[in-house]
Amino acid sequence: MEISEKMHCLIIGSGPAGYTAAIYAARAGMNPVLYQGLQPGGQLTITTDVENFPGYPEGIMGPQMMVDFETQAKKMGADIRWGMATKVDFSTKPFKIEIDEEKWIEADSVIIATGASAKWLGLESEERLNGYGVSACAVCDGFFFKGLEVAIVGAGDTACEEALYLAKLCSKVHMLIRRDEMRASKVMQQRVLSATNIEVHWNSETAEILGDKKVSGLRIRNTQNGSEKEIPLSAFFVAIGHKPNSDLFTGIIDMDSEGYIITKPGTSKTNIEGVFACGDVQDKTYRQAVTAAGSGCMAALDAERYLGALAFQQAQS
């Protein structure tokens, strides 16, 4: 293969993790190059108000926040580019990465910040009202519906956790379960079933999210007899899981059974020396902008130390 370019630090993916890694790497003189991927800015670009990120006392729109992150990274000297990694070869050093199925580049270190994507139901109304009462993050958006009636779909531990979180804020939470049982752990089920303002709708699925410019209600379909009913409410939360954007590294980087990249505890280091991972592609627990940014900082610092040691070794040889 013909190599078109060589760099010290390549960051794959944007969002809070990738941009923060770029800021730190640029300030450390690593001359980072960041390829933004298919969705520059990540999941925050489909989020409206962000009120829980420190430094924005008045809150900020998700897309604008990512513009701010990108602007700061560029100001520090990071090379931000449109494009995506389509193949990787980490078997030899320097690492080789194919960009847009067109060219190959080499990098002494790689930071993976490809994020994760929320799983959706696939309804037209879900897509149309996304950001207008439809959300995949109760912790992010639940506050906006304080004192109001909401619904959540999902049957696992995450859905239970988010339902309980919403129950602290909202007047009532409707929880939709497709079957007559949950997948969640027994203790989480007990907590949900004992909450006085959570109503569990068994054998139920979402037929339609109602509303023109914002969510106004929900039509529920019984999975056993097909009967339907409508419930007026102000928000609809989807908690059926996330998929880490890690397919590119399958069989190369160690992952868990769900595809999340495994990093060594307390670090961003993967099983391949010189390759680091940060943000939601390796975090299935917190999935917040602030924790993603923090892990991006970790990845840049880990990469800086790695490159420093590599330079010393090369100087001694």
Secondary structure as UniProt FT lines:
FT   STRAND          3..12
FT   HELIX           15..27
FT   TURN            28..29
FT   STRAND          33..35
FT   TURN            40..41
FT   HELIX           42..46
FT   STRAND          49..50
FT   TURN            54..55
FT   TURN            57..58
FT   STRAND          60..61
FT   HELIX           62..76
FT   STRAND          79..81
FT   STRAND          85..89
FT   STRAND          95..99
FT   TURN            100..102
FT   STRAND          103..112
FT   STRAND          116..118
FT   HELIX           124..128
FT   TURN            131..133
FT   STRAND          134..135
FT   HELIX           138..141
FT   HELIX           142..145
FT   TURN            146..147
FT   STRAND          149..153
FT   HELIX           157..169
FT   STRAND          172..176
FT   HELIX           186..194
FT   TURN            196..197
FT   STRAND          198..201
FT   TURN            202..203
FT   STRAND          204..210
FT   STRAND          217..222
FT   TURN            223..225
FT   STRAND          228..232
FT   STRAND          235..238
FT   STRAND          242..244
FT   HELIX           247..249
FT   TURN            250..252
FT   TURN            257..258
FT   TURN            265..266
FT   TURN            273..274
FT   STRAND          275..277
FT   HELIX           279..281
FT   HELIX           289..316
//
